[in-house]
Amino acid sequence: MEPIPQWIKAEVVPGSGTVNTIGTAVTLASGDPFITSIPAGSSILINGSYNTIASFTDSTHLTLTASVGTQTGASYTMASTGLRIANITGTGSFR
C-alpha cells in the first residue's frame, strides 16, 4: 500500500479567523473556511465562548443553535476537528 500523499490540513489543525454574527447566523469575515465535514452539534469558539453548530450553508456560512447577538470581526476557532482516513487508491481495505 502506498502512503497517503498529503494530510488534509483543515481537518487536522482547527480553523481560525474572524466572523460576523447576527443572531444565530455566522458569516466568515477572514481566515480559514469553516470545516463543513464536522457534524451538526459540534462546537465553535466565538469571541471566547463555545457555541453549538446547528448546520452549515457552505464553508463561509453556518447557523448556531442559540443567538450570539450582533458581532463584527469576532475571533473564532473551530473547536471540533478530527482526522480523516481515506483510501486514496480505491483498492484494498483498512485494518
Summary of the structure (lengths in Angstrom):
residues: 95
radius of gyration: 15.5
end to end distance: 12.1
largest distance: 50.6
contacts: 236
relative contact order: 0.30
helix: 4%
strand: 43%
